[in-house]
Amino acid sequence: MKHGGDLFQAMATYGGAEEDWLDLSTGINPHAYPVPASLPASAWTRLPAHAGHESLLDAARAAYQVPAHLGLAAAPGTQVILPHLPALLPEGGVTIASPTYSSHGDAWRAAGRQVIKTADIFHEGPESRIALIVSPNNPDGRWHEPETLLKLAGDMQQRGGFLVVDEAFTDVDPSRSLLPHLTEEPVLVLRSFGKFFGLAGLRLGFLAGPRNITDVLARRLESWSVSGPALEVGTQALRDLDWQTAMRKKLAQEMAALEGVLRAAGLAIRGGTSLYVLAEHPGAARLHQALARHHIWARAFDYAPAWLRFGLPGSPEGLARLQQALAKAMASREEATSC
């Protein structure tokens, strides 16, 4: 599954301007963290300061509950980190819990590694030196509990390998993060800032793990890899625990409403988080096209033609628009079937 829903592809096929579309193809929070109206001028006019970088890391450590003995590196998005992982970790095959983001497999294959996809990573082949899991997974929202992941990390340690856990959506329920439970296990954890905080364009992400690895990553990224505005906004947002708590409640309420609309339209819910929901319908491909004609863009999957994934509409008006479009699409499908 590729990152992003490519709304411009939808516009090229189905017409309309960007503002005409209800883009439900991403799992990005539609209620973005309120960026300060005026950032310090120095955030734009000076090179990012070391002190600002350290403040960001301190804020991330607290927000993500990163144990003191672990290292933490910041980057302009976790996507930038992925191509560096093969050089930081032991040689050997890579087993990826699938289906999930295609970017993970792409990064390892580009480095010449053998990539094995599996629906049950806890029984990966003994030749794999790296195990990679997205938790909660995208698109199905499957969580792996810390105890289960720690056991897998122990298995990887015995073969001189590593476990990589992508916690891109864990902000919706930080109590399920693996990070606070880590001691000396060979584990790297990726954390994404932009999804939960709704600021994907800011480009900010983190890698937590053994210091000898995160320090090398920081050197590879070199100075000023995180922009001044990202340092300012990221630090403030990560420290704003009241906003985070209120947002989790808001997202859960909006997701319950979205799932209700989808069920009422005849779609089955197969998983998700409070930022996206995976639905199933035998006519998903036609439904996807019908919604696109109403300028509503959901996520379809070539490997699972009965699946559609929906992000939050972000407003009662957006939800009503989706509900009406679904009703029209289902009515048209019933008419076509009866003819």
Disulfide bonds with the S-S distance in Angstrom:
none
